[in-house]
Amino acid sequence: MKLSVFLIAAMFALTLLTACGKPTAPESASSDNYGTTHEGKAPEGRNELPGK
């Protein structure tokens, strides 16, 4: 019984480590195109940046 609880806890810990181990942000992230759509266009309507 104790061995099975230990194995289940170890599997759960390994699952968390693999799922949450590293960030998913791209390595080449830059702010050059901040405020544009995925097509590189300026946002319109409710998606516009404040102050414009």
Secondary structure, 3 states (H helix, E strand, C coil): CHHHHHHHHHHHHHHHHHHHCCCCCCCCCCCCCCCCCCCCCCCCHHHCCCCC
